[in-house]
Amino acid sequence: MVLFASAGIRTNNQGGFACDFRVKSNNGQTGWSGEKSLGGWAEWSYDDLIGAGFKDGDSCWVAVKIQSGQENHESGNNFKLSNNGIHCSYDVTGTTVNPSWNGPNGYP
C-alpha cells in the first residue's frame, strides 16, 4: 500500500457529536485537541508532530474520542509524515454509535 505523503494534518468534525482528535504513530502521539463540535477542526503542522516525538517517514493515523460514544476510534488509513508532502485532512462523520472516517485527502 502506498501511503499519502503529508507535511501536516487537519481533522474535521462532520459528525453528529462533539469530539477530541489526536494523531498517532509508532513513535509517539499528540495530546487530545480539545473538544470540537460539529464543523470544528484541529490541525497539526509537520513541526508540531516532530515536536511530539514523531519522525520523518513515520506511518501515522488519527484517532477520535467521541463524547458519549467511542473512546479511541482510529482512522485505519495511514499517511506518511514528510516535510516535502502536502497537507492532508480527515473527516469524521456519522453518529456516536457508528462513526466513520473519510481520508486522508489533500488540501491546499
C-alpha positions as CSV (number, residue, x, y, z in Angstrom):
1,M,0.0,0.0,0.0
2,V,1.3,3.4,-1.0
3,L,1.0,6.0,1.8
4,F,-0.2,9.6,1.2
5,A,2.8,11.8,2.0
6,S,1.8,14.7,4.3
7,A,3.6,17.6,5.9
8,G,0.6,18.3,8.2
9,I,-2.8,17.0,9.1
10,R,-6.2,18.6,9.7
11,T,-9.1,16.7,11.3
12,N,-12.7,17.9,10.7
13,N,-15.8,17.0,12.8
14,Q,-18.6,16.4,10.3
15,G,-20.5,14.0,12.7
16,G,-23.5,14.4,14.9
17,F,-21.4,14.6,18.1
18,A,-18.7,16.6,20.0
19,C,-15.3,15.0,19.9
20,D,-11.5,15.4,20.5
21,F,-8.8,14.4,18.0
22,R,-5.2,13.2,18.2
23,V,-2.5,12.0,15.7
24,K,-0.6,8.8,16.4
25,S,2.4,6.8,15.1
26,N,4.5,4.0,16.5
27,N,7.0,6.7,17.7
28,G,4.5,9.0,19.6
29,Q,1.2,10.7,19.7
30,T,-0.1,14.2,20.2
31,G,-2.3,15.3,23.0
32,W,-6.0,15.5,22.6
33,S,-7.1,18.5,20.6
34,G,-9.8,19.7,23.0
35,E,-13.5,19.3,22.3
36,K,-14.7,20.1,18.8
37,S,-18.4,20.4,17.9
38,L,-19.9,19.9,14.5
39,G,-17.9,21.8,12.0
40,G,-14.9,22.2,14.3
41,W,-11.4,21.1,13.4
42,A,-7.9,20.6,14.7
43,E,-4.6,20.9,12.9
44,W,-1.0,19.8,13.4
45,S,1.9,21.0,11.3
46,Y,5.0,18.9,10.4
47,D,6.9,20.8,13.2
48,D,4.1,20.1,15.7
49,L,4.3,16.4,15.0
50,I,8.1,16.3,15.1
51,G,7.9,18.1,18.5
52,A,5.6,15.4,19.7
53,G,8.1,12.7,19.0
54,F,7.2,11.7,15.5
55,K,9.9,11.0,12.9
56,D,10.1,12.0,9.3
57,G,8.8,9.0,7.3
58,D,6.6,7.7,10.1
59,S,3.3,5.9,9.2
60,C,0.7,8.0,11.0
61,W,-3.0,7.8,11.6
62,V,-5.7,9.8,13.5
63,A,-8.0,8.9,16.4
64,V,-11.1,10.5,17.8
65,K,-12.6,10.4,21.3
66,I,-16.4,10.9,20.8
67,Q,-18.3,12.4,23.7
68,S,-20.9,9.9,24.9
69,G,-19.5,7.4,22.3
70,Q,-16.3,5.5,21.3
71,E,-13.2,6.5,23.3
72,N,-10.5,5.9,20.7
73,H,-11.9,5.3,17.2
74,E,-8.9,5.1,14.9
75,S,-8.9,6.0,11.2
76,G,-7.3,2.8,9.9
77,N,-6.0,4.8,6.9
78,N,-2.4,6.0,7.3
79,F,-0.3,8.8,5.9
80,K,3.4,9.1,5.7
81,L,4.9,12.1,7.6
82,S,7.1,14.0,5.1
83,N,8.3,17.6,5.2
84,N,8.1,17.5,1.4
85,G,4.4,16.3,1.4
86,I,1.3,18.4,1.0
87,H,-1.2,18.8,3.9
88,C,-3.9,16.3,4.2
89,S,-7.2,16.0,6.1
90,Y,-9.6,13.5,7.6
91,D,-13.3,14.0,8.2
92,V,-15.1,12.0,10.9
93,T,-18.8,11.5,10.2
94,G,-21.7,9.5,11.5
95,T,-23.2,9.2,14.9
96,T,-21.9,8.4,18.4
97,V,-22.6,4.7,17.9
98,N,-21.5,4.5,14.2
99,P,-18.7,6.9,13.4
100,S,-16.6,6.6,10.2
101,W,-13.5,8.2,8.7
102,N,-13.0,9.8,5.3
103,G,-9.4,10.4,4.4
104,P,-6.7,11.1,4.1
105,N,-7.4,13.7,1.4
106,G,-5.2,16.5,0.1
107,Y,-6.0,20.2,0.7
108,P,-4.2,23.4,-0.2
